Structure formats: structure tokens, C-alpha cells
């Protein structure tokens, strides 16, 4: 997430902050991006606007309707998926049940087939060693006759300081609603300067990073067990 910086005050300020700069009493309004001085009201309006840009809520979820059925050895799922900015598609998955098929779940996580894309993919179970996680994906596109092999190496900390959750609401014994969301945030901080020679304009400035939050609802599911 970018950290926006409102125009600096007329006096010198502490460097390094990513947010707006507030001048203490006695300073003049900072210049606008066009070089003209701000009025107090215009500066306040732009400052509020830039702060609000750092606090975002996004709700453009992928909509999915899933039909699930469990066999003694496999868990099957047919999913009708409607991404917010893409064409709908069907996705079919099969996952080995724990302990079934001679312990296949130790090596295979799932098989995914997407007919609209002519693509099939076999996902391995994650391999754990020390703080690392390794996963392989063996794919095949039958329209192009092209096999592929992908891998992903991550750490146990995943994507860093990001909060992800999936909320569930059990509507009936066979039907469940799910919502997946994630949030990223960085907290405000402040830097300033006291003493020493006065900056241009004779004011002491305080450099304020107003922080930011990005909250996004990424997926909404309806899951029916049959």
C-alpha cells in the first residue's frame, strides 16, 4: 500500500514520515501542488482527502456456488465461479480422504479441472522443512497439448503482517455460507524537531504518517452438501 504525503509545511520538518506534515502555530499554509498557497480550508480539505485515500474498503468478491459430495475415498466438488471482473466458469475438484487410497493424501492435495480453460492441475501436499513450505503443481492444457510444472516456496510466516479470515454461517445441516476477507494495515507514526535554527518561514514542523488500512472482501461462497 502506498503511503501518501500531503504537501510539506513552510518550515523544515522531520524527514522519513510517509503521511502529511502539520505545521505548528505561527507557520503559513503550505503551497499547493501548483505552487500557489493553500487557504486554511483548502489545505484541511486536501489533508482529509489524502487521509481517506489511505483507509480503503473494497467489496468486489468472487461469487461461488459449490456442490460437495463425500465418498469413502474421495471428496468431490463442483463449483460455479463468477469472478467480479471475468466470465463465469465451472471448476471441478477431487481430494483424497485422509488415510484413504493408501495414504495418497500425504502426497496429493487435490486435482482441479477447469473445462472452460482446458486446464487440469494436480496439487501436491505441502512439504515442510524448517521454516519453509514447498508445493508443486503438475498441470496439463489439453487444448494446446502443453504440460507444465510449477512450484511455490514460502515460509511459515506466509505473506507477512496480513490478516486473513473465512467467516462461516451454517444455514442448515446441508447448506453453509462463507465469506473470505483480508486486511492490511500500518499504524500512524510521528516525527518532529525542537531547537536548533528555525526553518524557512520560522516555524517548527511535525511530520505525521497517518497510517492506513486496506480491507477487502475477496470471496463469497454458498456450499451445499449432497
Order of alpha helices (4+ residues) and beta strands (2+ residues): beta-alpha-beta-beta-beta-beta-beta-beta-beta-beta-beta-beta-beta-beta-beta
